Amino acid sequence: MAAVLSVFPALRWYVTSLMGDDAYAVYLAHHDAHHRGTPPVSEREFWRQRYADQDAHPGSRCC
């Protein structure tokens, strides 16, 4: 039973990564590592820019 339950955290990580749920956290980590001294964009502005970029440059995606 413990082996079955240990799969759920890995599955959750995979699904959230696949769906992009952690994209802002990844952006903040990158920004902190490479752009110190400049404020990061807000989460709201990040998602606006991300969706605008996806609309301007559509790639292969399911929907």
C-alpha positions in Angstrom: 0.0 0.0 0.0 2.9 2.4 0.8 4.3 1.8 -2.6 1.0 2.8 -4.3 0.7 5.9 -2.2 4.3 6.9 -3.0 3.4 7.2 -6.6 0.9 10.1 -6.0 3.5 12.9 -5.3 5.4 12.0 -8.5 2.2 11.8 -10.5 1.1 15.2 -9.1 4.4 16.7 -10.0 4.2 15.3 -13.6 0.7 16.6 -14.2 1.3 20.1 -12.8 4.6 20.3 -14.8 2.8 19.1 -18.0 0.0 21.6 -17.6 2.3 24.5 -16.7 0.9 25.1 -13.3 4.4 25.7 -11.9 5.5 28.1 -14.7 5.4 31.2 -12.6 7.5 29.5 -9.9 10.0 28.4 -12.5 10.1 31.9 -13.9 10.7 33.4 -10.4 13.6 30.9 -9.8 15.1 31.8 -13.2 14.6 35.5 -12.6 16.2 35.3 -9.1 19.2 33.4 -10.5 19.8 35.5 -13.6 18.3 39.0 -13.2 19.0 40.1 -9.7 18.3 43.7 -9.0 15.3 44.0 -11.2 11.8 43.3 -10.0 10.0 40.3 -11.5 6.7 40.9 -13.3 3.6 40.1 -11.3 2.0 36.7 -11.6 -0.9 38.3 -13.4 1.3 40.0 -15.9 3.4 36.9 -16.4 0.3 34.9 -17.4 -0.9 37.7 -19.7 2.5 37.7 -21.5 2.6 33.9 -21.6 -0.8 33.6 -23.2 -0.1 36.5 -25.6 3.1 34.8 -26.7 1.2 31.5 -27.3 -1.4 33.3 -29.4 1.2 35.2 -31.4 3.4 32.1 -32.0 1.2 29.0 -32.0 3.0 25.7 -32.0 1.7 22.2 -32.0 -0.7 21.8 -29.2 -3.8 19.8 -28.6 -6.2 22.8 -28.1 
